[in-house]
Amino acid sequence: MEAKGASIVIAVCNMVGFTRLCIDYIRKNTVVPYELIIVDNGSTDGTREYFEELSKESDVHYLRNEKNLGPIIAINQGIRASKYEYICQIHNDAIIFEKGWLEKIVSAMERDPKIGIACLAGRQYIRKDSSCDENTLKHNILSAGLNEPMKNEIEDIAVIDGMCFVFTKALIEEIGLLDETYGMMHFYDMDFSLASLKAGYRNVAVNVLAFHIGNGGVTRRSDFYKRLVPDDLKLYNRNSAIFKKKWKDILPYDVRTKKGSLPFSQVNR
């Protein structure tokens, strides 16, 4: 089966070195038709100039916000601008090592229309308090401090990790865009995951060799983020409370046993 193309959405704010690495590997290892949609949250480090040059030789669409609106809003802007049915959101510090990675993911979704979201990493169990069991992380990410990489090609998960995930416009039409209530960061990916499950879809991790440079912390350690969010723990706790209230009828959820408030039939059409 020939895989369809995809729109690759990347929200950026400075860190042009990471961005260049990310895109170099995307261009090297992506074999399906694709477009790059870059949403720049006010970079001042040469990011704009890099994409202006890159757009001369690639299918690059550069959108710029003059101030940092945060990744959630930026990703939604990119989704709205996308032309392909399949949309891939990837962090600008994620490095894809595997040739044909996006074809692998899209082909899996084509074979099984029950898949709502496919990602590179995700957890199988989320607790009532909104924390995840890290021993249930499924991934093939070469980053320190993670559990053993997955052996199977595809594993069912409860919640995705936001570093890289693929979904369709049809899913967006059904469950909506990422919830901007969460503001700058935290819980938007898990929220999107549970919306997918609630709508009756599977969420899966696909075995793709990759590396996450910051392992989730680069943005939070940056000076521009600290200026925008002086107290990241306060934001995390705020968003945790929003998430728990919104999904209290589903949590906890364990995809391994389908133990939770979602009926078995609802997550397996």
Summary of the structure (lengths in Angstrom):
residues: 269
radius of gyration: 17.5
end to end distance: 22.8
largest distance: 51.1
contacts: 889
relative contact order: 0.16
helix: 36%
strand: 25%
